[in-house]
Amino acid sequence: MKISHRDLRKKYSTFFEKNDHKEVPPISLVPQNDPTTLFTGSGMQQLVPYLLGEEHPLGNRLYNVQPCIRAQDIEEVGDNRHDTFFEMMGNWSLGDYFKEEQLNNLFTFLTDKKIGLGLDPQRLYVTAFEGNSSVPQDKESIAIWKDIFQKAGMKAEIGERIFLYGAEKNWWSRAGVPEHMPPGEPGGPDSEVFYQFDVKHDPAYGETCHPNCDCGRFMEIGNSVFMQYKKMQDGTFSELPKMNVDFGGGLERLLAAANDDPDIFKTDVFSSIIQGVELASGVSYEDDMNKTPIRIIADHLKTASFIIKDGITPSNKEQGYILRRLLRRALVKVRKLNNGFSIESIIPIIEQVLETYEGIYFNSEEDRNIIIPVVTEEISKFQRTLERGLREIEKVKEVDAKQAFDLYQSYGFPLEITQEILEERGQKIDREAWRSEVEKHREKSRTSAEQRFKGGLADHSEQTIKYHTATHLIHQALFDVLGNSVRQEGSNITAERLRFDFYTVNPPKNDDKEKIEEIVNQQINKSLPVKNVVLPKSEAEKIGARSFFKEKYPDQVNIYFIGEDNADINDAYSKEFCGGPHVKNTKEIGHISIEKLKKIGNNMFRIYAK
């Protein structure tokens, strides 16, 4: 009998709650106050401050299931294991248990037939850090794994059941491998678990097979990161006084292993969506030639549904650009499978996405009315775009690789369609020249992304922390000036500026920008202390602490409040649900200037400040 995704969620939560872990609610797919990334890409993203030493309001043992998107994987989708939207099942120890308890608990969850997934231990293989000139081999994890397998009646030798890899594979820090870590940065070895499927090794991937081989025989289903070391000023490493565990395992991959099928698209987080694609395209998933396009359509429309649910609409910038790219790529694949499809035939696919996650992430009827109009409007626009692209192609006698790429960039006109049209003319695109144009574009994107990262809040730079605290003052000042209909819609902070989006039924008047700025600077000039306290969520709500309505919060929450030195939290000027980091006193912020306050939608406004 196959395990469903709902079964897996229940088993996971039950297992960790019995082990005294508290559930951390997932954060939005569009992260707040973090301009370093377009989407939430891991379960640990919201926990970075706590892994670096802050106290978590729920304690030292945590778990969750976090929806994630990795837009960089778009081009990888089409095989049996890559998807852009996925869920990361995580557990954390913040200075509590360490390697022995983590690896034993993980093995129990994976193999126990009553309380876990009941995986065959013979199918499990593990990795550990082999060590280098800076950091020693992770002998502790190796010894623990040997003991675990021995208790399961199995011999576990290095190179047979336990495989050792270098820092590129089995080391984690925010800066990458040990030599790239700045002084003061924490990091440590990790240990992955792989499931072996009944797939023959393909010699095209090397003479011998091993867990990190790409032939498809092995699939990584979990990774335990042990934050054990801190880099010193002289380049050496010392052990941290408080060591943490950060585990992540992909829900879709764990399902594939539990059902002993390497195709994640056959799990029930995809199966009914795949049926919707079959209905729209008129072809079968069982036909191997259709598998790749059907997987792309199913994945992209699923991911698009989740992005729209989080308030993003198609555009040419940031998250909106990724959404547009996903929808257009899905449309091209549907068109290729069935040129006579109608826009209405896409709707059942979206409905299957909503039904698959009903009661977990979606309320079908409510979300249907939000998501489907956005999808159908974008697809209608793109159909017109395709027609314009066709007219452009007709103007050119010989379309070279650069022109084909320009069509793709300017009109979103896919290479596949350009190739089909040129083949009818007896022409071909030089694929190598096309790849060269793509690589030039990617290099520009990489450079842009690196610059984006450098200015981000994730580095906890002094300026971004000042701006982050200033958003609290702006939020309250908006209530002071515009009234209680104000609702935070999001924020984005870089080292250069802060951006704050909000909803209000009372549109700002001409002089309101100056009023808000004056109030904020008055509070800064009062040199108000910034404090935090952990409270039950219900109590925090009673005292009027502001929260971000799109976020789910645990029963115990962090409240940061800004007020007079001896003032009670009830009398504080600003109080908000927030995880940090913040300045200690408003005088550290300096002067805030609101550069722009503009309308961005129906009752939606945006503030830019420096």
C-alpha positions as CSV (number, residue, x, y, z in Angstrom):
1,M,0.0,0.0,0.0
2,K,1.4,3.4,-1.0
3,I,2.0,6.1,1.6
4,S,0.2,9.3,0.9
5,H,1.6,12.8,1.6
6,R,-1.0,13.3,4.3
7,D,0.2,10.0,6.0
8,L,3.8,11.2,5.8
9,R,2.9,14.6,7.4
10,K,1.1,12.9,10.3
11,K,3.8,10.4,10.9
12,Y,6.5,13.1,10.9
13,S,4.6,15.4,13.3
14,T,3.7,12.6,15.7
15,F,7.2,11.2,15.8
16,F,8.9,14.6,16.6
17,E,6.2,15.7,19.0
18,K,6.7,12.5,21.0
19,N,10.4,13.5,21.1
20,D,9.5,16.8,22.7
21,H,9.8,18.9,19.6
22,K,7.6,22.0,19.0
23,E,6.2,22.8,15.5
24,V,7.4,26.0,13.9
25,P,4.8,27.4,11.5
26,P,6.0,27.7,7.9
27,I,6.9,31.2,6.7
28,S,5.6,32.7,3.4
29,L,7.2,31.6,0.1
30,V,8.0,35.2,-0.4
31,P,10.3,36.0,2.5
32,Q,9.9,39.2,4.5
33,N,12.9,41.5,5.2
34,D,15.3,39.3,3.2
35,P,16.2,40.8,-0.2
36,T,18.9,38.1,-0.7
37,T,16.5,35.6,-2.2
38,L,13.3,35.8,-4.2
39,F,11.7,32.8,-2.5
40,T,12.0,30.8,0.7
41,G,14.4,28.0,-0.4
42,S,14.9,26.0,2.8
43,G,13.3,25.1,6.1
44,M,16.2,26.7,8.0
45,Q,15.8,30.1,6.4
46,Q,13.6,31.5,9.2
47,L,15.8,29.9,11.8
48,V,19.2,31.5,10.9
49,P,19.1,34.0,13.9
50,Y,18.4,31.1,16.3
51,L,21.1,28.9,14.8
52,L,23.4,31.9,15.4
53,G,22.5,32.2,19.1
54,E,19.2,33.9,19.6
55,E,16.7,32.2,21.9
56,H,13.7,30.7,20.1
57,P,10.3,31.3,21.8
58,L,9.4,27.6,21.4
59,G,12.5,26.3,23.0
60,N,15.5,24.2,21.8
61,R,13.8,21.3,20.0
62,L,11.9,22.3,16.8
63,Y,10.4,20.7,13.6
64,N,8.4,21.9,10.7
65,V,7.3,21.3,7.1
66,Q,8.3,24.3,5.0
67,P,7.0,25.0,1.4
68,C,10.0,26.1,-0.7
69,I,10.8,27.3,-4.3
70,R,14.1,27.0,-6.0
71,A,13.8,29.1,-9.2
72,Q,17.3,28.1,-10.3
73,D,16.0,24.5,-10.8
74,I,13.5,25.6,-13.6
75,E,15.8,24.2,-16.3
76,E,16.3,21.0,-14.4
77,V,12.6,20.1,-14.3
78,G,11.8,17.3,-16.6
79,D,13.6,14.3,-15.1
80,N,12.1,12.1,-12.4
81,R,13.4,14.0,-9.3
82,H,13.6,17.7,-9.9
83,D,10.8,20.2,-9.1
84,T,10.7,23.9,-8.5
85,F,8.1,23.8,-5.6
86,F,8.9,21.3,-2.9
87,E,8.4,20.9,0.8
88,M,11.3,20.5,3.3
89,M,10.7,18.5,6.4
90,G,13.1,19.7,9.1
91,N,14.0,19.2,12.7
92,W,16.4,21.3,14.8
93,S,18.3,21.1,18.0
94,L,19.5,24.5,19.3
95,G,22.3,23.5,21.7
96,D,20.3,20.5,23.0
97,Y,21.0,17.0,21.5
98,F,23.7,16.5,18.9
99,K,25.0,13.8,16.5
100,E,24.1,10.6,18.4
101,E,20.5,11.4,19.1
102,Q,19.9,13.0,15.7
103,L,21.3,10.1,13.6
104,N,19.6,7.5,15.7
105,N,16.2,9.3,15.6
106,L,16.5,9.8,11.9
107,F,17.2,6.1,11.3
108,T,14.3,5.1,13.5
109,F,11.9,7.4,11.6
110,L,13.1,6.1,8.3
111,T,13.0,2.4,9.1
112,D,10.5,1.7,11.9
113,K,7.4,0.1,10.4
114,K,5.0,1.3,13.2
115,I,6.1,4.9,13.9
116,G,8.1,5.6,10.8
117,L,8.3,5.0,7.1
118,G,9.3,1.3,7.3
119,L,12.1,1.7,4.7
120,D,14.4,-1.4,4.2
121,P,17.7,-0.6,6.0
122,Q,19.5,-2.5,3.2
123,R,18.4,0.3,0.9
124,L,20.0,3.1,2.9
125,Y,23.5,4.5,2.4
126,V,25.1,7.4,4.2
127,T,27.8,10.0,3.8
128,A,30.1,11.8,6.1
129,F,32.8,14.5,5.9
130,E,36.2,13.1,5.0
131,G,38.1,16.1,6.6
132,N,40.7,18.4,5.1
133,S,43.7,20.4,6.2
134,S,41.5,22.9,8.2
135,V,38.9,20.6,9.8
136,P,39.3,16.9,10.9
137,Q,37.3,14.0,9.5
138,D,33.9,13.5,11.1
139,K,34.9,10.3,12.9
140,E,32.0,10.7,15.4
141,S,29.3,10.5,12.7
142,I,31.1,7.5,11.1
143,A,31.2,5.6,14.4
144,I,27.6,6.4,15.2
145,W,26.5,5.1,11.7
146,K,28.5,1.9,12.1
147,D,26.8,1.3,15.4
148,I,23.3,2.0,14.0
149,F,23.8,-0.4,11.1
150,Q,25.3,-3.0,13.3
151,K,22.2,-2.9,15.6
152,A,20.1,-3.4,12.4
153,G,22.1,-6.6,11.7
154,M,24.3,-5.0,8.9
155,K,28.0,-4.4,8.5
156,A,28.8,-0.8,7.5
157,E,32.2,-0.3,6.0
158,I,33.6,2.9,4.6
159,G,33.3,2.8,0.8
160,E,30.5,0.2,1.0
161,R,27.7,1.5,3.2
162,I,29.4,4.7,4.5
163,F,30.9,7.1,1.9
164,L,33.2,10.0,2.6
165,Y,33.2,13.2,0.6
166,G,35.0,16.5,0.8
167,A,33.7,19.9,1.8
168,E,32.0,20.6,-1.5
169,K,29.5,17.7,-0.7
170,N,29.6,17.3,3.1
171,W,30.2,20.7,4.7
172,W,27.7,23.5,5.4
173,S,28.2,27.2,6.2
174,R,26.5,30.3,4.8
175,A,29.8,31.1,3.0
176,G,30.4,27.6,1.6
177,V,33.6,25.6,2.1
178,P,35.8,26.2,5.1
179,E,38.4,28.3,3.2
180,H,35.7,30.7,2.1
181,M,34.3,31.3,5.6
182,P,35.1,34.7,7.2
183,P,36.4,34.8,10.8
184,G,33.5,34.4,13.3
185,E,31.4,32.4,10.9
186,P,29.9,29.1,12.2
187,G,29.7,25.9,10.1
188,G,30.2,22.2,10.3
189,P,30.1,18.8,8.7
190,D,26.9,17.2,7.4
191,S,25.8,13.6,6.9
192,E,23.4,12.7,4.1
193,V,21.1,9.6,3.8
194,F,20.5,8.1,0.3
195,Y,17.9,5.6,-0.8
196,Q,18.9,3.0,-3.4
197,F,16.3,2.1,-6.0
198,D,16.3,-0.9,-8.3
199,V,18.0,1.0,-11.1
200,K,21.0,-0.3,-13.0
201,H,24.1,1.9,-13.0
202,D,24.7,3.8,-16.2
203,P,28.4,3.7,-17.1
204,A,28.0,7.0,-18.8
205,Y,28.2,8.5,-15.3
206,G,31.4,6.8,-14.4
207,E,32.9,3.3,-13.9
208,T,31.6,2.8,-10.4
209,C,28.3,3.9,-8.7
210,H,28.2,5.7,-5.4
211,P,25.6,7.8,-3.5
212,N,26.4,11.0,-5.2
213,C,26.4,9.4,-8.7
214,D,23.8,11.0,-11.1
215,C,22.8,7.8,-12.8
216,G,19.5,7.6,-10.8
217,R,20.2,4.6,-8.7
218,F,20.6,6.7,-5.5
219,M,18.4,9.6,-4.3
220,E,19.2,11.8,-1.3
221,I,16.3,11.8,1.1
222,G,17.8,13.7,4.1
223,N,20.8,15.7,5.3
224,S,21.8,16.4,9.0
225,V,24.0,19.5,9.3
226,F,26.1,19.6,12.5
227,M,26.9,23.3,13.3
228,Q,30.1,22.4,15.3
229,Y,32.8,24.9,14.5
230,K,33.6,28.6,14.4
231,K,36.4,30.1,12.2
232,M,39.0,32.0,14.1
233,Q,40.9,35.2,13.1
234,D,44.0,33.1,12.3
235,G,42.1,30.8,10.0
236,T,41.9,27.9,12.3
237,F,38.7,26.3,13.6
238,S,37.5,25.9,17.2
239,E,34.4,24.1,18.5
240,L,31.4,26.2,19.3
241,P,30.3,26.2,23.0
242,K,26.7,25.6,21.8
243,M,26.4,23.2,18.9
244,N,23.2,22.9,16.8
245,V,21.6,20.3,14.5
246,D,19.8,21.4,11.3
247,F,18.1,18.5,9.4
248,G,16.2,18.8,6.1
249,G,14.5,16.1,4.0
250,G,12.5,16.7,0.9
251,L,8.9,15.5,1.4
252,E,8.5,14.4,-2.2
253,R,11.7,12.4,-2.1
254,L,10.8,10.7,1.2
255,L,7.5,9.8,-0.4
256,A,9.3,8.3,-3.5
257,A,11.5,6.2,-1.2
258,A,8.5,5.1,1.0
259,N,6.8,4.0,-2.2
260,D,10.0,2.5,-3.7
261,D,9.6,4.4,-7.0
262,P,12.3,6.9,-8.1
263,D,9.7,9.0,-10.0
264,I,8.5,11.7,-7.6
265,F,5.7,12.5,-10.2
266,K,4.1,9.2,-9.3
267,T,3.6,10.2,-5.7
268,D,0.2,11.7,-4.7
269,V,1.5,15.2,-4.6
270,F,1.6,15.0,-8.4
271,S,-0.5,12.0,-9.5
272,S,-3.9,13.8,-9.8
273,I,-2.2,16.9,-11.3
274,I,-0.6,14.7,-13.9
275,Q,-4.1,13.3,-14.7
276,G,-5.2,16.9,-15.3
277,V,-2.3,17.5,-17.7
278,E,-3.2,14.3,-19.6
279,L,-6.8,15.5,-19.9
280,A,-5.6,19.0,-21.2
281,S,-3.1,17.6,-23.6
282,G,-4.8,14.4,-24.7
283,V,-1.7,12.3,-24.3
284,S,-0.6,9.7,-21.7
285,Y,2.1,10.0,-19.1
286,E,2.9,6.3,-19.6
287,D,4.3,7.1,-23.0
288,D,8.0,7.8,-22.4
289,M,8.2,10.6,-25.0
290,N,5.5,12.6,-23.1
291,K,7.0,12.3,-19.6
292,T,9.3,15.3,-19.8
293,P,6.8,17.9,-21.0
294,I,4.0,16.5,-18.8
295,R,6.3,16.8,-15.7
296,I,7.2,20.4,-16.7
297,I,3.6,21.4,-17.1
298,A,2.5,19.7,-13.8
299,D,5.4,21.2,-11.8
300,H,5.2,24.7,-13.3
301,L,1.4,25.1,-12.9
302,K,1.7,23.8,-9.3
303,T,4.5,26.3,-8.5
304,A,2.6,29.1,-10.2
305,S,-0.5,28.4,-8.1
306,F,1.5,28.7,-4.8
307,I,3.2,31.9,-6.0
308,I,-0.1,33.5,-6.9
309,K,-1.6,32.4,-3.5
310,D,1.2,34.4,-1.8
311,G,0.1,37.6,-3.6
312,I,2.5,37.7,-6.6
313,T,1.2,38.5,-10.1
314,P,3.1,38.1,-13.4
315,S,5.5,40.9,-14.3
316,N,9.0,41.5,-15.7
317,K,10.6,41.8,-12.3
318,E,11.8,39.5,-9.5
319,Q,9.1,37.0,-8.3
320,G,6.6,38.2,-10.9
321,Y,9.2,37.4,-13.6
322,I,9.6,33.8,-12.3
323,L,5.9,33.4,-12.2
324,R,5.5,34.6,-15.8
325,R,8.3,32.3,-16.9
326,L,6.7,29.3,-15.3
327,L,3.3,29.9,-16.8
328,R,4.7,30.6,-20.3
329,R,7.0,27.6,-20.2
330,A,4.0,25.4,-19.2
331,L,1.9,26.8,-22.0
332,V,4.6,26.1,-24.6
333,K,4.8,22.5,-23.4
334,V,0.9,22.1,-23.5
335,R,0.9,23.6,-27.0
336,K,3.6,21.2,-28.2
337,L,1.6,18.2,-26.9
338,N,-1.7,19.5,-28.2
339,N,-1.8,22.5,-30.5
340,G,-5.6,22.6,-30.4
341,F,-5.9,23.1,-26.6
342,S,-8.1,25.8,-25.1
343,I,-7.4,28.0,-22.2
344,E,-10.3,26.4,-20.4
345,S,-8.5,23.1,-20.5
346,I,-5.8,24.5,-18.1
347,I,-8.3,25.1,-15.4
348,P,-8.8,21.5,-14.3
349,I,-5.0,21.2,-13.8
350,I,-5.1,24.2,-11.4
351,E,-8.1,22.7,-9.6
352,Q,-6.2,19.4,-9.1
353,V,-3.3,21.4,-7.5
354,L,-5.8,23.0,-5.1
355,E,-7.5,19.7,-4.3
356,T,-4.1,18.0,-3.6
357,Y,-3.2,20.5,-0.9
358,E,-6.8,21.3,0.3
359,G,-6.8,22.1,4.0
360,I,-3.0,22.2,4.1
361,Y,-2.2,25.3,2.0
362,F,-5.4,26.0,0.0
363,N,-9.1,26.6,0.5
364,S,-10.2,25.4,-2.9
365,E,-13.2,27.7,-3.5
366,E,-11.6,30.9,-2.1
367,D,-8.2,30.3,-3.8
368,R,-9.7,29.2,-7.1
369,N,-11.3,32.6,-7.5
370,I,-7.8,34.2,-6.9
371,I,-5.5,31.9,-8.9
372,I,-7.5,30.9,-12.0
373,P,-8.1,34.5,-13.3
374,V,-4.4,35.3,-13.0
375,V,-3.4,32.1,-14.9
376,T,-5.9,32.5,-17.7
377,E,-5.2,36.2,-18.2
378,E,-1.4,35.6,-18.4
379,I,-1.9,32.7,-20.8
380,S,-4.2,34.8,-23.0
381,K,-1.5,37.6,-23.0
382,F,1.2,35.1,-24.0
383,Q,-0.9,33.7,-26.8
384,R,-0.9,37.2,-28.3
385,T,2.8,37.5,-27.6
386,L,3.4,34.3,-29.6
387,E,1.5,35.8,-32.5
388,R,3.7,39.0,-32.3
389,G,6.8,36.8,-32.2
390,L,5.6,34.9,-35.3
391,R,5.3,38.2,-37.1
392,E,8.8,39.1,-36.1
393,I,10.2,35.8,-37.4
394,E,8.4,36.4,-40.7
395,K,10.3,39.7,-41.2
396,V,13.7,37.9,-41.1
397,K,15.0,35.7,-43.9
398,E,17.7,34.0,-41.8
399,V,17.3,33.8,-38.0
400,D,20.6,33.3,-36.3
401,A,21.2,32.3,-32.6
402,K,21.4,35.8,-31.3
403,Q,18.1,36.8,-33.0
404,A,16.5,33.7,-31.7
405,F,17.7,34.5,-28.2
406,D,16.5,38.1,-28.5
407,L,13.1,36.8,-29.5
408,Y,13.1,34.7,-26.4
409,Q,14.2,37.7,-24.2
410,S,11.9,40.3,-25.7
411,Y,8.8,38.3,-26.4
412,G,9.3,35.2,-24.2
413,F,9.3,33.4,-27.6
414,P,10.6,29.9,-26.9
415,L,13.5,28.3,-28.8
416,E,11.4,25.2,-29.5
417,I,8.8,27.2,-31.4
418,T,11.4,29.2,-33.3
419,Q,13.0,25.9,-34.3
420,E,9.7,24.4,-35.5
421,I,9.1,27.4,-37.7
422,L,12.6,27.4,-39.1
423,E,12.5,23.7,-39.8
424,E,9.5,24.4,-42.1
425,R,11.7,26.8,-44.0
426,G,14.5,24.3,-44.1
427,Q,16.7,26.3,-41.6
428,K,18.3,25.4,-38.3
429,I,19.5,27.2,-35.2
430,D,23.1,26.7,-34.3
431,R,22.6,25.1,-30.8
432,E,26.1,25.9,-29.6
433,A,25.7,29.6,-30.5
434,W,22.4,29.6,-28.7
435,R,24.0,28.1,-25.6
436,S,26.7,30.7,-25.8
437,E,24.0,33.5,-25.8
438,V,22.2,31.8,-22.8
439,E,25.5,31.5,-20.9
440,K,26.2,35.2,-21.4
441,H,22.8,36.0,-20.0
442,R,23.3,33.7,-17.1
443,E,26.7,35.2,-16.3
444,K,25.0,38.6,-16.1
445,S,22.3,37.2,-13.9
446,R,24.9,35.6,-11.6
447,T,26.7,38.8,-11.2
448,S,23.5,40.6,-10.4
449,A,22.6,37.9,-7.9
450,E,25.9,38.2,-6.2
451,Q,25.5,42.0,-5.9
452,R,22.0,41.4,-4.5
453,F,23.4,39.0,-1.9
454,K,26.1,41.4,-0.8
455,G,23.5,44.0,0.3
456,G,21.2,41.7,2.1
457,L,19.8,41.4,5.6
458,A,21.0,37.8,5.8
459,D,24.5,39.3,6.5
460,H,23.0,41.2,9.5
461,S,24.9,44.2,8.4
462,E,24.6,47.3,10.6
463,Q,22.7,49.3,8.0
464,T,20.1,46.6,7.3
465,I,19.5,46.1,11.0
466,K,18.8,49.9,11.3
467,Y,16.4,49.8,8.4
468,H,14.7,46.7,9.8
469,T,14.0,48.5,13.1
470,A,12.9,51.6,11.3
471,T,10.1,49.6,9.5
472,H,8.6,49.0,13.0
473,L,8.4,52.8,13.5
474,I,7.0,53.4,10.0
475,H,4.4,50.7,10.5
476,Q,3.1,52.4,13.7
477,A,3.3,55.9,12.2
478,L,1.1,54.7,9.4
479,F,-1.6,53.8,12.0
480,D,-1.1,57.2,13.7
481,V,-1.7,59.0,10.4
482,L,-4.1,56.8,8.4
483,G,-6.0,54.9,11.0
484,N,-6.7,51.3,11.9
485,S,-7.3,50.0,8.3
486,V,-3.6,49.9,7.7
487,R,-2.3,46.4,7.0
488,Q,1.3,45.5,6.3
489,E,1.7,43.7,2.9
490,G,5.4,43.1,2.9
491,S,8.8,44.8,3.2
492,N,12.2,44.6,1.4
493,I,15.4,45.8,2.9
494,T,18.8,46.3,1.4
495,A,21.9,48.2,2.7
496,E,20.8,51.1,0.4
497,R,17.1,51.6,1.3
498,L,14.0,50.1,2.9
499,R,10.7,49.4,1.1
500,F,7.4,49.0,3.0
501,D,4.2,47.9,1.3
502,F,0.8,48.4,3.0
503,Y,-2.9,48.4,2.5
504,T,-5.3,51.1,3.7
505,V,-8.9,52.2,2.9
506,N,-7.8,55.8,3.6
507,P,-5.5,56.8,0.8
508,P,-2.6,59.0,2.0
509,K,-3.1,62.8,1.4
510,N,-0.5,65.1,-0.1
511,D,1.1,66.0,3.2
512,D,0.8,62.6,4.9
513,K,4.3,61.5,3.7
514,E,5.8,64.4,5.7
515,K,3.6,63.6,8.7
516,I,4.8,60.0,8.8
517,E,8.4,60.9,8.3
518,E,8.1,63.5,11.2
519,I,6.6,61.0,13.6
520,V,9.3,58.4,12.8
521,N,12.1,60.8,13.4
522,Q,10.5,62.1,16.6
523,Q,10.6,58.5,18.0
524,I,14.2,58.1,16.8
525,N,15.3,61.3,18.5
526,K,13.7,60.2,21.8
527,S,16.4,57.6,22.1
528,L,13.9,54.8,22.9
529,P,15.2,51.4,23.9
530,V,14.3,48.4,21.8
531,K,13.4,45.3,23.8
532,N,12.0,41.9,23.2
533,V,9.9,39.5,25.3
534,V,8.4,36.0,24.6
535,L,4.7,35.9,25.2
536,P,1.8,33.5,24.4
537,K,0.3,34.5,21.0
538,S,-3.1,35.2,22.5
539,E,-1.6,37.6,25.1
540,A,0.4,39.4,22.4
541,E,-2.7,39.9,20.4
542,K,-4.6,41.3,23.4
543,I,-1.9,44.0,24.0
544,G,-2.2,45.1,20.4
545,A,1.1,43.8,19.0
546,R,1.2,44.2,15.2
547,S,1.6,41.1,13.1
548,F,2.1,40.3,9.4
549,F,-1.2,38.9,8.4
550,K,0.2,36.5,5.8
551,E,2.4,34.8,8.4
552,K,1.5,31.9,10.7
553,Y,2.8,32.2,14.2
554,P,3.5,29.6,16.9
555,D,1.7,29.6,20.3
556,Q,4.8,31.4,21.9
557,V,6.0,34.4,20.0
558,N,8.8,37.0,20.1
559,I,7.5,40.5,20.5
560,Y,9.9,43.5,19.9
561,F,8.6,46.7,21.5
562,I,9.9,50.3,21.4
563,G,9.0,52.7,24.2
564,E,10.2,54.9,27.1
565,D,12.9,53.3,29.3
566,N,10.6,52.4,32.2
567,A,7.4,52.0,30.2
568,D,5.3,48.9,30.4
569,I,5.0,46.9,27.1
570,N,1.3,48.0,27.1
571,D,2.4,51.6,26.8
572,A,5.2,51.1,24.3
573,Y,5.0,53.2,21.1
574,S,5.5,50.2,18.8
575,K,5.1,46.4,19.5
576,E,5.3,43.8,16.8
577,F,5.6,40.0,16.3
578,C,9.2,39.7,15.0
579,G,12.3,37.5,15.1
580,G,14.9,40.2,14.8
581,P,17.6,41.4,14.5
582,H,17.2,45.0,15.8
583,V,19.2,47.9,17.1
584,K,19.3,48.3,20.9
585,N,18.1,52.0,20.9
586,T,16.3,54.1,18.2
587,K,19.1,56.7,18.3
588,E,21.3,54.1,16.4
589,I,19.0,54.4,13.4
590,G,19.8,58.0,12.6
591,H,17.6,60.2,10.5
592,I,15.0,58.5,8.2
593,S,13.9,60.3,5.0
594,I,10.8,59.0,3.1
595,E,11.9,59.4,-0.5
596,K,8.7,58.2,-2.1
597,L,5.1,57.2,-1.2
598,K,3.2,55.8,-4.2
599,K,0.1,53.8,-5.1
600,I,0.9,50.3,-6.4
601,G,-2.6,48.8,-6.6
602,N,-6.2,49.0,-5.3
603,N,-5.8,50.5,-1.8
604,M,-2.2,49.3,-1.9
605,F,0.8,51.7,-1.4
606,R,4.6,51.6,-1.2
607,I,7.0,53.6,0.9
608,Y,10.7,54.0,-0.1
609,A,12.9,55.4,2.7
610,K,16.6,56.0,3.4
